[in-house]
């Protein structure tokens, strides 16, 4: 009977890469996201490669949708041992004085409350497995601020606080809490979403950076942490491309 993993935000980027990688590791993957058409394609790809996966439509900002995800996990046919809270994103790069309240609200709801909803719904199953793991995909923005990033860094700081608090509260129970904090990752959609679909602005983020991280690099980190012996808890893994020494220090070729 395969172990079951739930990966949120699995329709693209880090989530899709993580679903593929964990299927290779032998998990049955519940790939969860709003865009079910993409999930169907991902599941077909995983199955064609010899893996096992199921598409589950889920909006992490909806209590009802997350409840449906929990029911799908209960019916998956194996112990639920791993949850990857990956759903998230950024909107805008405005200063605090002119930041759009709607953008800030969306970032908090997806990154923070989405993690809360899904974790609360899946925690009983993770604990019942006797060897559960919760992965929270946050960001280096969860511990470093930068101009124009107030809304996103505030949300990621909050998400990081949730992960740390949860680890304290679960001490003595059979559930690990692992935080993954990527720096500059070039995916198909993160920067496009942040800049409202403006391709030029999105590409400018990575201008001159020869090798930013890819979604597969972060998926590799998630898989490594999640497959350590259960007594090993990687509290926090910070991963950046070689070109990025810090949030504000990036080597760009001229």
PEQUIBEL-V386794 format. One record per pair of residues at least 4 apart in sequence whose C-alpha atoms are under 6 Angstrom apart, sorted by the first residue. I is the first residue (numbers start at 1). J is the second residue. If there is no record, write none. Layout:
I | J
I | J
//
This chain:
1 | 78
2 | 27
2 | 28
2 | 78
3 | 27
3 | 78
3 | 79
4 | 27
4 | 28
4 | 29
4 | 78
4 | 79
4 | 80
4 | 81
5 | 29
5 | 82
5 | 83
6 | 30
6 | 83
7 | 31
7 | 32
7 | 84
8 | 32
8 | 33
8 | 85
8 | 86
8 | 87
9 | 15
9 | 33
9 | 86
9 | 87
10 | 15
10 | 16
10 | 31
10 | 32
10 | 33
11 | 16
11 | 33
11 | 38
11 | 39
12 | 16
13 | 187
13 | 215
14 | 18
14 | 215
17 | 215
17 | 216
17 | 219
18 | 22
18 | 219
22 | 27
23 | 27
23 | 51
28 | 52
28 | 53
29 | 53
30 | 53
30 | 54
31 | 55
31 | 56
32 | 56
32 | 57
32 | 58
33 | 57
33 | 58
34 | 57
34 | 58
34 | 59
36 | 57
39 | 55
40 | 55
43 | 53
46 | 51
47 | 51
47 | 52
58 | 65
59 | 65
60 | 114
61 | 110
61 | 114
70 | 121
79 | 129
80 | 125
80 | 126
81 | 126
81 | 129
81 | 132
82 | 132
82 | 133
82 | 134
83 | 134
84 | 135
85 | 115
85 | 135
85 | 136
86 | 137
88 | 110
88 | 111
90 | 152
90 | 194
91 | 103
91 | 194
92 | 194
92 | 195
93 | 148
93 | 149
94 | 99
94 | 148
95 | 99
95 | 148
104 | 151
107 | 111
108 | 112
108 | 155
109 | 113
109 | 114
110 | 114
112 | 159
113 | 117
115 | 119
119 | 123
126 | 132
127 | 132
127 | 174
127 | 175
130 | 174
131 | 174
132 | 175
133 | 175
133 | 176
133 | 177
134 | 177
135 | 177
135 | 178
135 | 179
136 | 179
137 | 179
137 | 180
138 | 156
138 | 180
138 | 181
139 | 181
139 | 182
140 | 181
140 | 182
140 | 183
141 | 153
142 | 153
142 | 156
142 | 157
142 | 160
145 | 153
149 | 153
150 | 154
153 | 157
162 | 166
167 | 177
178 | 234
178 | 235
178 | 236
179 | 236
180 | 236
180 | 237
181 | 237
181 | 238
182 | 238
182 | 239
182 | 240
183 | 240
184 | 212
185 | 212
185 | 213
185 | 214
186 | 214
189 | 193
191 | 202
192 | 196
192 | 197
192 | 202
193 | 197
208 | 252
208 | 253
209 | 252
212 | 241
213 | 241
243 | 250
243 | 251
244 | 249
244 | 250
245 | 249
//
